[in-house]
Amino acid sequence: MNKGIQKIFAEVPKTYELVNHVLTFGFDILWRKKAVKIAVHQGGTHWLDVCTGTGETANYLTNHANTNTKVYATDFSLPMLTEATQKPNGKRIHFTLSDVKQLPFPDNTFDLVTISFATRNLNTSRETLESSFREFHRILKPGGLFVNLETSQPQFFIIRKLFHLFIKIFVKPIGSLISGSNAGYAYLSRTIPRFYSTEELASILKASGFQNVYFTRMLFGAAAIHQSLK
């Protein structure tokens, strides 16, 4: 990820989750828990949450981990990781500061890799996103599962336009008011309407080497969970 995005995330750790909850009316909590419920069915002993941010998804994963399962979490922002360590399960999570372009793990390490609301930040171009997905593919064991939770594009034209209008009107003012970061929520309001549809993202996952790609739309397609196998 570039330095500009890194600077944005250094500004918002203390209010990051609150803003997400306010802007999604709390649906982001339900979506994360649903993604985790899908993910943990994979089983295995090594789980990784990439671009973990303040560690919400990693914390939920740890709630489902048995004594033999190790949960890892990585992010490129030290301020965000510092906040993540304060989670209830923070001491049970193995945190690593690293960029997704070159993760510090050997091939075929993890049974499960998850990412939540960070894929847009990897999408500086389709080629860059595919490269990140290939890195996730590399560190998964054969048969390993990748679960991707991200905003998406509603299928129906009217709903999509209303969704984009909501983003345009509310995201920057409310996000900036709560967090104090104008740049952060200006960036968010730009990237959400430009991100891929569910079908397009599924195609990118397949082009990155993943198989058996399935997706679940939520809230008329405003968000989606993709799951795919190595």
N, C-alpha and C positions, 0 to 999 in steps of 0.2 A: 504494500500500500504506500501511497505517496506521503510526503511530509505534511502536506496541507491537511489531509484526513487525520493524520496522527495528531496534529495540533488541535483539531476540532475535538477529538475524543479526550484530549488532556484537559479540556475545559469543562466537561460535563459529568464526570463520574458521580458526584454527590446527588445530582438531580435526574440522572439518566432514566432510572426505572420509573420515577414519579411521572416524568413527561410522557413516557410510553403508555403508562396506565391511563393518564388523562386523555391523551389523543386517541386512544383506541377504546375508551370507555371500559377499560379493564379486560377487553377481549384478548389482549396479548398474553395475559396470564393463562387463560384457558387454552390458547393456541400452543403455548410452550408446553403445558402439561399434556396436551393431546399428542404433540410431537414426541415427547419423552415416553409416553405410554406405548406408542408405536415402536420407538427405538429399543426399549428394554426387552421386548420380546425376542430380540436377537440373541440375548444371553451372552455368554463368553466372560472373559476375565479382564479384558483391557478395553476401556471405553475412553474416547477423547472428544471433548467439546472444543472446536476451533473457533477463533474470534469470540472468545467467551465473554468479553466485556466485563460487566460487573458480576458475572458468574451465576446468573439466574438458572440457566438451563443445566449447567454443571451441578448446581445445588439440587435441582430436581432429580437429576440422574442418580446422584449419591443416595437420595432417599430410597431408591430401588435396588441399590447395589448390595450384594451379599458380602460376607466377610472375605470371599476369594476374589472379588472384583475390585480392580483399581480404576479410579476415575481420574483422568488427566484433563487439564484445561490449559489452553494457550491463547495468548493475545499479544499484539505488538505494542500495546499501550500500558506502560508501567502504572500510571495513575488508575486506570481501569482495573488492572490486576490487583492493585493494592486494595481497592474497594471490594473486589471479589473475595479476598481472603477473610473479610469480615462476615461472610455468610455463615449461617448456622453450621453448615457442613464444611466450612473452609479448611479446617485442619485435616479433613479426610481427603481433600482434593490435591493432586500433584500439579502445581502451577508451573508453567514455563513461559518465559518472555521470548517470543519469536514471531517471525513473519511467515505467513502461509506460503509464500513463494518457495521457501526452503525450510521445511519443518525438521527439527532435530531428532527424528525418529527413523530407525531402520525400515526397510521394506517389510511388508507383511507383519506389522506389529499389532494392529488393533482389530478387534471384532466389530467395533462400532465407532463411527465418526458422526458427530452432529454439528450443525451450525444453525444459528437462529438470528434472523434480522441483521445479517452482516454480509450476505452474498452480494447485495447491491454495491457495497463498498469495494468489492473485488472486481466489479464490472467496469473497469476503465475502458475495456474493449471486449468483444466476444472472445478474442484470442487469449487475452489475459485471464478471463474467467475460466476458459477451458484449461488453461495451464494450472490454475489453482485446483480445479476439480481433479486433474490428473495427479496432482500432488496428494490429494486426499485418497485417490485410488491407489497410489503407490504404497501408502502406509497401512492400508487395510489388508487383512488376511484374505486369501481366496474364500469367497462366500461371505465376506464381511459386508456390513450394511452401512450405507450413507443416508442420513436423514437431513433434509434441508427445509427449514421453515423461513419463509420470506413473504413480503408483500407481493401481490400479483396484480393482474388486470381483470376486473369483472368481465364476464362474457358478453353481457347485454349492453348495448350502446348507451342507453339512457342511464343505467346504473353506473357504468364506467365514467360517463361525463360528470355525474353527480359526485362520484368518488374523487375525481380529479379536482372538481370545484372545491370540495371540502379541504383537500390538501392545500390548494392555492390560498384559500381564505384563512384557514385556522392554524396550519402547522407552524409556519414561521412566527406569527405573533404570539401564540400560546407557548410554543417551545422556548422562544427567546425570553418571554416574560418570566417563566419559571426558572430557566437555567442561567439566564444572563448571557447566553451564547447566540449572537445573531448569526454568525457564520455557520454554526452547526445545524440550525434548523432551516436556514436558507438552503443549505446543501441537501437536507432531507426532503424539503418540498420540491426540489428539482429532480431528485433521483427516483422518487416513487413513481411518478407518472411515466417515466421513461423505461422502467424495468420491463422484463419479458412477461409474456403470458405464460400460463401453465404449460401449454403445448410447446412453446418455444424453449422454455427452460428444460423440459424433458428431452428435447432434441439435442440441446447442448450437453446434457449429462451423457446421453448415448454417444455423442461425438467424442467425449472425454474418456470413453472406455467402459462406462457403466452399462449394466444389463438389467432386465426386469424392472424398468422404471415405471413407477406408479405415482399418481398424485391425488391429493384430496383438497378440494376447494373449500374455503371457509368464508362466511359472511358474503355470499354472492360472488366470491372470487377475489375479494379484497386482499386475501392472504391465501397461501397454499402450503401444504406439506408434500414434498417429494421424497420418495424413498427409492433407493436403487442398490443393486448388488454388484460386488466385484466378481 
